[in-house]
Amino acid sequence: MPRFPERLATDRLQLRCWEPEDAPALRAAIDASLVRLREWLPWAMTEPSPVEELAARLRDFRERFRADEEWTFAVLDLRTGAVLGGAGLHRRAATDALEIGYWLGVEATGRGLATEAVLALARLALGPGGVARVEIRCDPRNVRSIAVARRAGFRYLSRDTTTPSGAPRDTMVWERRYFAEPDSPATGGG
Ligand SMILES: CC(C)(COP(=O)(O)OP(=O)(O)OC[C@H]1O[C@@H](n2cnc3c(N)ncnc32)[C@H](O)[C@@H]1OP(=O)(O)O)[C@@H](O)C(=O)NCCC(=O)NCCS
């Protein structure tokens, strides 16, 4: 069973296990980006939710993180500590793989930060004690997410027609298996 650290740093980001105290900052980041998040993320459909409810969700994320069930990270500005978005490693049907999920508040987009976060999580998940494969699943119309997968060196694997719960949905599946060091977004193949 993988066990991952609660904090990791990249050149510009800190990825840290969510804390309930992050709820107000998370609320603000979601609020500023809600229309765009709703386009692609099922959880955003039920937002905005009260800060207390968000705090309870973050407490649950932290418990699941510490129980090695699912690893949901706050994506923070390394310099200021501001909440920029979220990213995580999620178990899905395939037992040899973890799925990487990610989102950024609108103000954090366009700087390569999602790619930086995805590369950090891929490196972590494929490292010692991790898994054989990481996947990104995205809607074929989500061109910005597809671009992140490509920049982070994922290759297109297949098309899936159901959600994890079995409901119909057209989903592109991208995978990455290896992590040769050194690596950079610019060298990732598609
Ligand atoms: C998906 C999402 C995270 C992508 O955000 P993004 O900002 O486009 O992606 P990145 O952070 O990797 O930034 C890439 C952009 O920064 C530019 N960039 C600037 N500096 C860069 C650097 N050092 N490295 C890489 N890219 C850089 C790239 O050229 C690219 O610009 P372009 O879109 O004009 O071509 C964002 O659109 C989002 O949150 N969407 C809603 C949620 C969602 O869809 N999640 C995925 C579900 S599968």
Ligand as a Chemical Component Dictionary entry (heavy atoms), coordinates in Angstrom:
data_LIG
# 
_chem_comp.id                   LIG 
_chem_comp.type                 NON-POLYMER 
_chem_comp.pdbx_formal_charge   0 
_chem_comp.three_letter_code    LIG 
# 
loop_
_chem_comp_atom.comp_id 
_chem_comp_atom.atom_id 
_chem_comp_atom.alt_atom_id 
_chem_comp_atom.type_symbol 
_chem_comp_atom.charge 
_chem_comp_atom.model_Cartn_x 
_chem_comp_atom.model_Cartn_y 
_chem_comp_atom.model_Cartn_z 
_chem_comp_atom.pdbx_ordinal 
LIG C1  C1  C 0 -6.846  22.029 -16.322 1  
LIG C2  C2  C 0 -6.203  23.273 -15.748 2  
LIG C3  C3  C 0 -5.603  22.959 -14.385 3  
LIG C4  C4  C 0 -5.089  23.699 -16.726 4  
LIG O1  O1  O 0 -4.538  24.917 -16.310 5  
LIG P1  P1  P 0 -3.425  25.627 -17.231 6  
LIG O2  O2  O 0 -3.030  26.867 -16.560 7  
LIG O3  O3  O 0 -3.921  25.679 -18.630 8  
LIG O4  O4  O 0 -2.214  24.581 -17.243 9  
LIG P2  P2  P 0 -0.747  24.886 -16.732 10 
LIG O5  O5  O 0 -0.792  25.403 -15.352 11 
LIG O6  O6  O 0 0.059   23.672 -16.974 12 
LIG O7  O7  O 0 -0.275  26.109 -17.662 13 
LIG C5  C5  C 0 -0.101  25.936 -19.042 14 
LIG C6  C6  C 0 -0.051  27.277 -19.729 15 
LIG O8  O8  O 0 0.978   28.048 -19.111 16 
LIG C7  C7  C 0 1.989   28.353 -20.083 17 
LIG N1  N1  N 0 3.274   28.312 -19.362 18 
LIG C8  C8  C 0 3.902   29.421 -18.906 19 
LIG N2  N2  N 0 4.996   29.062 -18.231 20 
LIG C9  C9  C 0 5.084   27.713 -18.286 21 
LIG C10 C10 C 0 6.003   26.758 -17.773 22 
LIG N3  N3  N 0 7.064   27.140 -17.059 23 
LIG N4  N4  N 0 5.763   25.434 -17.978 24 
LIG C11 C11 C 0 4.699   25.026 -18.697 25 
LIG N5  N5  N 0 3.775   25.901 -19.195 26 
LIG C12 C12 C 0 3.962   27.229 -18.992 27 
LIG C13 C13 C 0 1.824   27.286 -21.149 28 
LIG O9  O9  O 0 2.334   27.720 -22.388 29 
LIG C14 C14 C 0 0.322   27.178 -21.186 30 
LIG O10 O10 O 0 -0.222  28.298 -21.810 31 
LIG P3  P3  P 0 -1.384  28.173 -22.956 32 
LIG O11 O11 O 0 -2.557  27.519 -22.277 33 
LIG O12 O12 O 0 -1.604  29.561 -23.335 34 
LIG O13 O13 O 0 -0.822  27.284 -23.996 35 
LIG C15 C15 C 0 -7.203  24.448 -15.595 36 
LIG O14 O14 O 0 -7.683  24.787 -16.857 37 
LIG C16 C16 C 0 -8.377  24.071 -14.694 38 
LIG O15 O15 O 0 -8.292  24.168 -13.481 39 
LIG N6  N6  N 0 -9.516  23.648 -15.303 40 
LIG C17 C17 C 0 -10.696 23.273 -14.556 41 
LIG C18 C18 C 0 -10.529 21.974 -13.826 42 
LIG C19 C19 C 0 -10.150 20.836 -14.751 43 
LIG O16 O16 O 0 -10.550 20.785 -15.897 44 
LIG N7  N7  N 0 -9.351  19.892 -14.204 45 
LIG C20 C20 C 0 -8.892  18.733 -14.950 46 
LIG C21 C21 C 0 -9.945  17.684 -14.948 47 
LIG S1  S1  S 0 -9.408  16.271 -15.926 48 
# 
loop_
_chem_comp_bond.comp_id 
_chem_comp_bond.atom_id_1 
_chem_comp_bond.atom_id_2 
_chem_comp_bond.value_order 
_chem_comp_bond.pdbx_ordinal 
LIG C1  C2  SING 1  
LIG C2  C3  SING 2  
LIG C2  C4  SING 3  
LIG C2  C15 SING 4  
LIG C4  O1  SING 5  
LIG O1  P1  SING 6  
LIG P1  O2  DOUB 7  
LIG P1  O3  SING 8  
LIG P1  O4  SING 9  
LIG O4  P2  SING 10 
LIG P2  O5  DOUB 11 
LIG P2  O6  SING 12 
LIG P2  O7  SING 13 
LIG O7  C5  SING 14 
LIG C5  C6  SING 15 
LIG C6  O8  SING 16 
LIG C6  C14 SING 17 
LIG O8  C7  SING 18 
LIG C7  N1  SING 19 
LIG C7  C13 SING 20 
LIG N1  C8  SING 21 
LIG N1  C12 SING 22 
LIG C8  N2  DOUB 23 
LIG N2  C9  SING 24 
LIG C9  C10 SING 25 
LIG C9  C12 DOUB 26 
LIG C10 N3  SING 27 
LIG C10 N4  DOUB 28 
LIG N4  C11 SING 29 
LIG C11 N5  DOUB 30 
LIG N5  C12 SING 31 
LIG C13 O9  SING 32 
LIG C13 C14 SING 33 
LIG C14 O10 SING 34 
LIG O10 P3  SING 35 
LIG P3  O11 DOUB 36 
LIG P3  O12 SING 37 
LIG P3  O13 SING 38 
LIG C15 O14 SING 39 
LIG C15 C16 SING 40 
LIG C16 O15 DOUB 41 
LIG C16 N6  SING 42 
LIG N6  C17 SING 43 
LIG C17 C18 SING 44 
LIG C18 C19 SING 45 
LIG C19 O16 DOUB 46 
LIG C19 N7  SING 47 
LIG N7  C20 SING 48 
LIG C20 C21 SING 49 
LIG C21 S1  SING 50 
# 
